[in-house]
Amino acid sequence: MSARDRLLDYFLSNVGEVVDSKALSTVAGISEWARRVRELRNEHGYQILTHNDRADLKPGEYILQSPVPSPAFERAISKELRALVLDRNGFTCQMCGAGAGEPHPTDPSRTTRLHIGHIVDKSMGGTDEYSNLRALCSVCNEGASNLTNERPGAIKLLSQIRRANIADQKVVLEFLVRKFSE
């Protein structure tokens, strides 16, 4: 029995009950258990909620709403299309600005890992077309909930940079020089 099947059995035997990450890790027996939970949620349609979905859940807590999965959407983004979207977006999260491989702004102990997200989610009629895709870090992608933040304009960005201390302004300058000298 696969780790995903063991996790599904555990969730189905605890429908409507809060389960924690420690129990799920033990049940799965693998380090990639969280990925299997996301597969159950995203690819198989099970309504597994986290603290990103419900305010009463703490980080590391999960709950399966119903034993009946929602219709799952086919995910058909090719490696080539993924590479094009990441390149177009400068290997940067389009919500928080975190760069791939860099420490994440909200949790410097985590390395930023990028995913491909939909601007208009598939559940709302969006497609897997290039124009409807964007790079998102794992933090923003998990918590996106079909929301899109407005990108700050040049005036807003400049006002933020002017407010920063000299050392941080130099870091921004070095980043821009590196980015545009390639």
N, C-alpha and C positions, 0 to 999 in steps of 0.2 A: 504494500500500500504506500502510495506516495505521500510526501509531507503535506501537499495541498489537500489530498483526500482525508488525511488524519485531521487537519485543521477544520475542514468542512464538517466532518462527523462531530467534532467537538462543538463547533458553533451550533449545529443542528440539535445537539443534545442540551444546549444552553440558550435556546431562542428567548430573546427578551431579557436576558440576564447580562450584567456587566462582567466581562472577563478581562483579565489583565495580561500584559505582554509577557510576564514571567511564565504564566500558565501556557500561553500560546507557543512560546519558545520551547518549553518542555514537551508539549504535545507534538510539535513539528519535528523536533530532534535535529534541526539544521540551523545554521546561522542566518540563512536567507529566508527565514520564516515570514518576515514582514512583506517581502516581495510576493510570496504565495498568497498572503491575505489580500494584497492589492489585486492580484490576478482574480481571486474569487469575487472581489468587489467590481473591478473594472471590466473584466473579460467574461465573467460568468453571471454577472448581474445580481449578486447577493447584496442586500442592503446592510452592509457592515459599516456602522457609524463609529466615528472617533470624536475627539474633542474639537476637531475642526467643523464637525457637523452639529454637535449638541453641546451647549454650554455646561450642562451638568456632568459631562464626562471629563475626567482628568487626562492629561497626556499619558499614553500607555494603556488606556482603557478602551475597550471595544464592545459593541453590542450588535447582535444580529437582529434586525427588526422583524423579519418574516422568513419562514422556511422556504417560501416560494420566490425564486429569483425573478427579477425584472428582465425584460428582453435585453440581451446583451448586444452591443453594437460591434460590428466587425471593425477591427483596426487594421487599416491597410496602408500604412505609411512606409514607403520603401526606404532603404538605407540611403539611396541617392537623394530622395526628397528631404529626408532628415538632414543630410549634410548640407544641402542647399539652404534650408531654413536656418540652421545654425550659423552658416557663413554669412547670410544676409543680416542676421541679428548680431553679428560680431561676437558670437560665443558668449552672449550676455543675456541674463534673465530680463525679459521685457517688462516685468512688474517691479522688481526691486533693484535691478542694475548689477546684481552679483555676477562676477565673471567665472567661467568654468575653471575649476581647479583651485580657486582662491578660497580663503576662509569666508564663510557665509556671514553677512553683516549682522544678522540677528543672533547667531551662535558661532563665534569664531573657532570653536572646537570642531565644527563640521566643515568639511570641504564641499564647496558648491558643485553640485551635479546637475547638469541640464537635461531636461526632457523636452519633448515637443508637445505643446498644448494647442488647443483650438481657441480662436478668438470668439467665434460663436460655437458653443459646445454642440456636439452631435445630438445630445438630448433635446436641444432647442432648434434642430434643423440644420446645423452646421455641417460642413463637408470636410474631407481630407485634402482639399485643394491647397496649393501653395499659398494663395492669398489669404486663407483662413487659418494658417498655422503660425506659431511663434515659439521662440525659445523661452522656457520657464524653468527656474530652479525647482528642485524637489519640494522645497518649503512652500513656494508660491503655488506650484501645481497641485499639491495636496489640499491647500486651503483656498484655491481659487473659487470654487463653488459658482462657476459661471459668471464671475465678476471680472471687470477690466478696469484697472486704474488709468486715469488720464496721465499721459506722459508730460513731465514738466517742460515748459518752453524755455527758450534761451534766457529770457529775463529772469525767470525763477531760478534757473541753474546758476546764473552769474551772481544773483543776490545771495544764494547759499554759499557759493565759493568765497565771496567777499567777506561773509560772516565768519568763515573758518579761520583758524590760526595759520600762521605762515608755514609751519611744517606740513599741515594738511594741504594747503594750497600748492606746495611744491610736489606733493604726492600726485595731486590731480594733474599738474603740469607734466610731470614725468609720464603719467599714464597716457595723456593726450599725445605727447611727442612720440612715444612708442607706437601707439595705435595708428597715427597718421604718417609715420615715416616708413611704414612697411610697403 
